[in-house]
Amino acid sequence: MTVDAFSLAVLHGSLIAIARDMKIMTMRTAYTQLWKEQGDLSCCLMDEDGEIVAQDPNGFPIHVTTMPLQLQGALEAVGRGNLRPGDVLATNDPFIGGTHLPDVLVARPVFVEDELCAFACNRGHWADIGGMGPGSYSPATSDIHQEGIFIPPVKLFEAGRPNPGVFEMIMSNIRNRSVGLGDMRAQYASCETAGRRLAALAARYGLGALKAAMGEIIARSERLTRARIAEFPDGTYRARDCLDGDGRSDRKAWVEVRIDIRGSDIVADLTGSSEQSAGGMNCSRSAAASAVQYAIKSISDPENPPNAGSYRPVAVRTRPGTLVDARKPASMVGFGEVCYRVLDATMAALAGAVGDRAIASGSGSTGTVVIAGRRREGGEGHFTSLELSSGAYGARASRDGMNAIRYGPGNAGHVPIEADEMENPLFFEAYEIVPDTGGAGRFRGGNGFVRAFRVEAGGARICLCADRHDTQPPGLSGGRPGAAARYLLDPGSGRERVLPSKTPYIDLAPGTLVHLQSAGGGGYGDPGGRDPAHIAEDLKDGYVTGEGARADYGFTGDPGE
């Protein structure tokens, strides 16, 4: 069956709108700040074969592109023949295509006229999934089971009826039952709503037309992406980049990427990467592939909405037992740090082929910081705040990098300080862009930012799962690296303490000042070629200091000129 161009465009827009509204609905009904403020979740619609047809425009690349493999792994475990209308599946298993245990996938098979036609999927980062400490984050983990409860593919709902045993098993293993149950319900509600809207589309256009449109949407995206890749010169391109350490030692862990371009096909080979780490700095094959796919999509065909067709021209090779394809029971808690390094290395390698389309490395870390403790000294009630303190884009051949914003495969927002103070015993003293942290270049890398706050509660603890404290985000084509991240306790006092990027839970005294400064982005091109007018603008805007302008650019002019 074929679908006319007008109907295809309407159906495509409608499917994207459903995925977008799934995320909005989840954020508006969620309990955790991670979702309602930062948007650390993603939604998509897949066809009956588990291929992405539409994803929410603000979803995480690192979430969405791994969902098909995890869904297909869940279907293999549950059995496609055992699916019934009203069923809802859940899993957080990273070894069948997931990320790490806090990311929980909820998927609803959509039946129309008793025929399976699609899946509505919602993956969100839960504020707590159990494990070694509050927030379920510690770089000291050495085993996946230390991260929290491992949820194999299960049915949350069977034929429309909740499975109380499964709910109780999950909720009994997390620290805040009300938040966990509320967030799971938000995921379920978004999938249920998506199912009703898909059924309405099928009723209006016909089930055959809807399924035909899904197939054509994917096919067209593949053709468009292949046409763009075919413009790249054939060849082999290489790059490597490293992590500060694995959470248990300071030994550098390397990601090596070899890109082979032949016609409209790209093969990304990650087999030369370091062996899987003893700590939490590992990721699954699907997560590593998502970072490669994101890099290639962003420079080949960024204008068109992504779906399964966008990723078909890209093959990713890994070697089991490496940090980019870790074997069970390796810990995956720091998978995001590994994925950022895969992105940076892939982009650096592609720069040899695409030239001015490439982007210098951004801040290169999730910058995850967990602060948890009692709300009041000697009182009842606990709080957990997850600060995703990372943010700056690298520069490109035609524009400076963006300042103080999350980038890349994990593009969550920052919690507004007012919302943070309302919900947690924190008092903010600074939230601002830090000048001179973006790498110098013909175009300047984005500046990082600082969030500084006092912890006003007793019995609080902090842990870090981050990177780019020891290595700086590199520039491209002669651009200089961005500044490294710097996390401190009580800076400028006799109690000042520098925190490593991988810091297991440590105690905080009441009133401790926590100072989190993200890395900056790398610059692009020779700094000597920067337009003096741009330097003057940076000085006026406070993005560069006078000292920085002289040291990096030799600029001695008047900012008012």
Secondary structure, DSSP 8 states (H G I E B T S, - for coil): ----HHHHHHHHHHHHHHHHHHHHHHHHH--SHHHHTT--EEEEEEETTS-EEEE-TTS-HHHHTTHHHHHHHHHHHH-GGG--TT-EEEE--GGGT---TTEEEEEEEEEETTEEEEEEEEEEE-S---SSSGGG--TT--SGGGTS----SEEEEETTEE-HHHHHHHHTTSS-HHHHHHHHHHHHHHHHHHHHHHHHHHHHH-HHHHHHHHHHHHHHHHHHHHHHHTTS--EEEEEEEEES--SS----EEEEEEEEEETTEEEEE-TTS-B--SSS----HHHHHHHHHHHHHHHH-TTS---HHHHTTEEEE--TTBTTB--TT---TTHHHHHHHHHHHHHHHHHHHHGGG-B-----S--EEEEEEESSTT-S-EEEEEEE---B---BTTB---BS---GGG------HHHHHHHSSEEEEEEEE-TT-S--SSB-----EEEEEEE-SSSEEEEEE---SSS----BTT-------EEEESTTSTT-EEE-SEEEEEEE-TT-EEEEE------BS-GGGS-HHHHHHHHHHTSS-HHHHHHHH---S-TT-
